[in-house]
């Protein structure tokens, strides 16, 4: 189920076809039933209208749940780009060869963070995160070596603080990637969608394609949009990486000091 939720196009197709089948089942049961008078028909229509309102409310509730997650992922990209730029500026004030080596590692670190954003599965995300942490450790070791050789250098504590912010942002971006709509909510949305489509089909006296198609199509569109915002690595709506990409270009164009 999680793999389906992470694939908006597949989710759209499954919901569209599945809910249309549910409407058809409801319609066939209605046509096979007999003795439904106006009073019972009125009760069926009331149930249909109530379920439709409830489904609309739940769908409207699901979209605002995903937007903060998407906005947080976007903001963290620019925050991390600023933090990496700060580390690079402060590394330039460190004595050589430590500052130059840290800047070399920082270029690899930026590549790892862009790779993190482009990965589409959990294995790739974990691998790129582990690579970034390894580069952080190497930069930290260079800073420790600089402190050992230049114990009175005032820039090293400030640099250590900025380097620590990279580790924090690494974890924050990983946590933002893992933050999804709970499976229970997806189950409730699916259940109410199925019940609503079934009652819609059961309330129809005859087959009308437009009435059978509109509700499943609407639900499929909204839920696929929720999936797009909740899983921005697999759909059309992506978290843009321009901030880090511009930083990557700046780091490549700025020459490193001769070691």
N, C-alpha and C positions, 0 to 999 in steps of 0.2 A: 504493500500500500504506500509506503514512504517513497519508493521509486516512482510510483505513478503520480503522487503529489508533486514531486520535484520535476516532472515533465509536463509543462502546461498544455502542449499540443495533444499528447496522449490523454491527459485528463479531460480536455475539451471533447475529444472524440468519444471517450467512454461515457461521459455524462450525457452527451447529446443522444447517442444511440440507445444507451441504457434507459434513459428517462422516456424516450419515445416508445420503447418496448413496454414500459410500465403503463403508459397512457393507453396503449393498445390492449393490454391485458385488462385494464379497468373497463374499457369500452366493450370488450367481448363478454366480460362477466355481466355487464349491464344488459347487453342484448340477449344474453341467455337467461336473464331473470324475467320474472313475470309478476304481475300484481303490484307494480309500483305506482301508487296513486299520486295525486297532486300533493298531498300532505307529506308523504315520504320523499317525493322529489324536492319539496321545499327544504326538508331537513338535510338532504344530501347537498343541496346548493349552499346552505348555510355552513355546513362543514367544509365545503370546498372554499368558500370565501374566507372563512376563518384561518384555514391552513395557508391560503395564499398570502394573507396579511402576515401571518407568523413567519412564513418563509421569506417574505420581503424584509421583515425586520431583522432576521438572522443574517441575510446576505448583506444588508446595510451595516450590520454590526461587524461582520468579518473584514470588510475593507479597511475601516479605521484601525483594526488590530495590526494590519500588515504595514501600514504607512510609516508608523514610528520606527519599525525595524529597518525599513528601506532608507529612511532619512538618517538614521544612526550610522548605517554602513557608509553612506556617502560622506558624512561629516568626519568619520574616522579616517577616511582616505586622505583628506586634506590635512587633518591633524598630524597624521604620521609623516606626510611629506614635509611639513614644517619642522617636525622634530628631527627628521633625518638631515634637513638642511642646516639646522642648528648644530648638530653633531659634526657635520663637515666643516662648518666655520670655526668651531672651537678646536677641531683636530689640526687645523692649519697653524694654530698657536702653540702646538706641542713641539718639543724638540725632535729633530730627526735622529734616527730613522723611524721613530714611533709614530709621529703624525702622518708621515707618508704611507706607512704600512696600514694604519687605520683607515685612511682614505681609500686605499685599494680595496680593503675589506668592505668598506661602505658601498662601493660600486657593486660588488657582488651581492651585498645585502639588498640593494634596491632591485636588482634583477630577481632575487628570491621573492620579494614582496609583490612584484608584478606577476611573477609565476603563481603566487598564492591566489591572486585575483582571477587568474585564467583557468585554474583547475576546476573540473566539473564533478569530481567525486571525492568522497571522504579520504580515500587513500592518498590522492594527490595533494589534498589540502594539508593532511598531517605531514607528508613528506616535505613540502615546501616550508611548513612551520618549523619542522625540526632543523632544516637547513638554515633558516634565519636565526634560530637559537644558537646553533653552532657558530655562526659568524659573530653573533653578539658576544659569545664567550671568548672568541679569538680577539675581538677588539678590547674586551675587558682585560685580557692578559697583557695586551700591549700597553694599556694604561697603567696596569700594576707594575710592569717593567719600567715604565717612565717614572713612576713615583719612586721606585727603588733606586734609580740612577740619579734622579733630581728631586730629592725629598722636600726641598723648599720651594718648588715650583707652584705658584699660586693657581695656575689654570687647571691643574689636574683634578681637584675636587669639583670644580664647576663642570669640567668635561665628564666626570663620572656621573654627575647628576643628570646631565642630558643623555648619557648613554643608558642610564636606567629607565628613562622615559620610553625608549624604544621597546624595552621588554614589556612595559605596561601596555603600550599600544598594540604590540603583537598579541597579547592575551585578550585585549578588548576586541580586536578585529576577529579573532578566532571565536570568542564568545558570541559576537554579533552574527557570525556565520551560522553558529549552532542554534541561535534563537529562532524558533519556528512556532507556528500555530500548533497547539497541542493536538494530538491525534483524536482526542475525545471530541473536540469541536468539529473536526472534519467528519467524524462519525455522526454527530447530531445533524450537521448540515446535509449529509447524504440521506439520513433517515427521513428528515422532514421533507426533503426534495422528492424522495420516492413516494411518501404518503400523499403529498400534494398532487403529484402527477397521477397517482392511482385514482384518487377521488375525482380529479378533473376528468379522467377518462370514464369513470363510472357515472358521472353526472350528465354525460352526453347521450342524447337519444339516438344519434346517428353519427357516422364517421365524417368528420370535417377536418381535412388535412391541416388547414391553417391553425385551428384551435389545438390540434395535437402537436403541432410543431413549435409554436411560439414559446410556450412555457419551458419545454426542455432546452430550446436554444438560448433563452434568456438566462436560465440557471447555469448552463454550460459556459456561457461567456463570462458571467460574473465570477464563477468559481475558478475558471482558468486565469482570470485577471488576479484573483487572490493568490493563486499559485505562482504567477509571474512575480508579484511583489514579495512573496514569502521565500521564493527560491530564485534569486536574481542571477544565478550562474548558468541557468539552462534555458531561459526564454529570451524574448526580445528586449525586455526591460532589464538593463544591466546597470550595475554600479560603475559609473565612469571612473577611469583611472588617470585623467589628464594631469592632475597635480603631481603624482609620482612619475608619470611619463615625462613631464617637463623637467622635473628634478633629475631624472635619469639622463636626459639630454645635456643638462647643465654640467653634471658631474663628468660626463664623457668629454665635453668640450674644454673643461678646465684642466690644464696640464698638471700632472703630479710633479713634485720636486724630485730632482735626481737623487737616487739612493746611493 
